[in-house]
């Protein structure tokens, strides 16, 4: 991504093309990062919260 952006600075004829490719790559990387964060990081945190809530409810019932 950085290499393509740097080429866009150096090449005057295809500058828009290289900057467009860089923007698309950045959007894909950010999108994948958000997807994996939602799928794995937040999913694990929600599971831990559910387990803690169950433990609290079990302790209250005793």
Secondary structure, 3 states (H helix, E strand, C coil): CHHHHHHHHHCCCCHHHHHHHHHHHHHHHHHHHHHHHHHHHHHHHHHHHHHHHHHHHHHHHC
